[in-house]
Amino acid sequence: MTVYYKVTNLDGAAYHDGHGRWTLGRWRSVRGPLVACQRGLHLCTADQLVDWLGPVIWKAEASGEVLYAGDKMVTRRARIVCRVETWNERTARLFAADCAERVLPLFEAQYPTDDRPRKVIEVARRFANGEATEKELAAAEAAEAATRDAAVTAGVAAGAAAWAAVAAGVAGAAEAAEAARAARAAARAAEAAGAADRAAAWDAERKWQTERLMEILGERA
C-alpha cells in the first residue's frame, strides 16, 4: 500500500499554494477533471516528499481517482490521518545541514581557506542539538551575507554548495527544502561531462536525500 504525505502550515492550511484547510481525519473532495496544479487534492509519495518540505508533514490517505504528475500526485478524495511528529525544527535543521555538508567539498576544493560555509553548518547542527546559543546562531546568520557573496563569485558548483550551507544555517522546518535543492544543484553542476551525467548526479543526490529524510523521520528501516 502506497504511503502518501501532505505538507501544511501549522494551522492546517496548504503550504505550497492551494486552497482550504486540512483537518485531521476529515475527508476533502473535489469535482471535475483532475489537473495537476489546478484542480485536485495534491499529495506526495515518499520519493516526492523532499521537494515539498514545509512546517508540518502529515501521513495521508487517498481515495478514488489518482493522477501522478512528476513530482506530485493529485487525487479526487483525501484526508490527513496522523502528523509525522519526528519532523520538527530540530530534525529539519539537521537534515538541511546533512544535505549541505554532502556537497561542501565542492566549495572547499575551490576555496580551501574559506571556512565560512563549514562554520555555518557546524553552528546550525549544534543549535539543533541544543549545544549552541541564540547568540551563536545569530552570529552565523550574520556571516550569511558574506557566504552569499562567496557563492555569487564562486563557480557554479561551488556557489551552489555555498548556498546550501547558507540555507542550512537559517533553515527551519519551513526552509529545509532550499538547502536540499541547492545541494542537488551543486552535485549536478559538478558533473561537467554532459547533460546525462548532470542529470544522473542530480538524481543520485536526490535519492540520497530521500533516504536520509526517511531515516530521520523514522519512516523506513
N, C-alpha and C positions, 0 to 999 in steps of 0.2 A: 504494500500500500504506500503510495507516494505521500510524503510529509510536505505540507505547504506551510509557508510563513507569510505573515503580514507585518509590515513596519508602520508604526504610527507615532504621532506626537504623544506626550504624556496624557493628554486629555482624550485620546482615542481618535482624534481627527487624523485623516490621512497625512502622512509626512511628505510624500512625493506627489504633490498636487492631488487631484481627486476631490470628491465632494462627500458630504455626510460624515457621520461619526460611527466608529465601530464600538459595539458594546459586547462585553464578554457573554458568550453563549447565544446571542441573538442573531438569527439569520438575516442577511440582507439579500435582495434580489433585484435584477434589472430585466427589462423587456427590450425587444428589438434585437437586431443582429449584433453579435459581438464584434467590436473593432478595437484593437489594441490602442491604448492611449486616448480613446474617445468614448467608447461605451462598453461597460462591463466592470466586473469586480476584479481588481488586479491583485494577484498573489505572486509568490515566487517559490521555487524549489530550493533545496539546499545548495545546489550548484549555481543558482542565480542570486542567492542572498547577499553575497559580498558586494554586489553592485547597488544594493538598496538599503544599506545600513542607516539607522536613524535612532531616535531616542528610545523606542520600545520595540521589541521583537515579540510577536505572538506566534504560537502554533495555530494553524487554521485548517478548516475543512472546506471542501468544495463539493458542490452537488450539481448535477446536470451537465450541460454543455461546457466543454473546456477548450480553449484556444491557446496553443503555445505560440509565442511570438518572440523568438530570440532570447532576450534576457529577462523575459517575464512570461506570465501566463494570465489569461483572462477567463473568467468563469461567469456563469449566469447567477449562481447562488452560492453564498459563502458565509462563514462565521468564524470568529476567533474563539478558541477553546481554552487556551491557557497561556499565560505570559512566560516567556523564557527568562526566568529570574537571573540566570547566570550572565545575562547581558546588562551591564551597568557602566557607570563612569570608569570604574577601575579596569574592568576587562576590556573596555573599548580603548583605553589608553595603552594597555599592554599589547593589544592586537595591532594598533597603529605603530607602536614602537617596533614590534617584531617585523612588520612589513617594511618599515623604513630601514631598519638595520640590515635586512637582507641585501639591499642594493647600495648601502653606504660605501662599500669598497669601490664602486664606480666613481663616486665623487673623490674619495681619498687617493685614488690612483692618479687623478689629475691635479689634485690639490693636497699633497701629502702633509703640508704644515698647517692646514686649516682644520682645526678640530671642533669648530662651532657646531656643525650638524651632529657630530657624535655626542657632544655635551648636551645638546637639546634632547636627544633621545634618552640619554642617561638620566637626566633630571625628570623627564616625563615618566620613565619607568619607576624611578624612586618615589615620585609623588604618588603614582598609582598604588604603590605598596605602603604608603604612609611613612616613607623614610625621608621625604623632602618637605620643606615648609612652603606655605603660600608665597613667602618672600623669594625663595629659591626659584619657584615656578615662574613668578613674575619676572625675575631676572633673566630666565631662559627665554621667556616670551619677548623681553626687550631685545634680546640678541636675535630675535626672529628677523627683524628688518635687515640686519647685516647679513644673515644667512640667505635671505631672499635676494639680496644684491649679488651674492656669490652665485646663486642659482641662475640669475639672469645672465651673468657674464661667462658662466661655465659652458662647456659643450652640452649638447642635448641630453645625453645620458647622465652626465654628472649633474647637470642642472635639475633634471627630474629627480635624481636621488636626493639632492639637497632639499628640494621642495617637499619630498616625502618626509624628511626629517623635520622640517618646519611644521608640516601638518600634524605630525606625531606630537610635537611639543605643545600644541594648543588643542589637541583632539579631545573630545568627549564622545559620548555615545552618538551624538548627532553629527560629528565631523570625521569619524574614523574612516569612512569610505574614501575621503580625499587622500589620505595617506596611502591607502591601498591602490588607488588609481595612479598616483604619482609613482609608486614603486613599480607598477606594471609598465608604465611609460618609460621608466629608466631601463628596465630589462629589455624592452623592445628596442629602444634607441641604441643600446649597446651592441645589438646584433646588426652589423652594417653590411653583411654579405648579400642580403636581398630581402625582398618583401616576405617571402615564405619563411625565412629564418626569423625575421622580426615578429611575424605572426605567431610562430612557434614559441618564441621567447615570452610573448605576452600571455599565451595560453598556459605555458608551463608555470609562470608566476601566479597566474590566476588560480590554477589548480592547487598550488601550494597554499595560497591564501585561503581558499575554501576549506582545505583540510585543516589548516591551523585554526580557522574560525570555528569549525565544528568541534575541534578538540577543546577549545576554550569554552564553548557553550555546553560541552558535555553531551552533544547530540549524536556523536559517533564514538565507537570504541577505538 
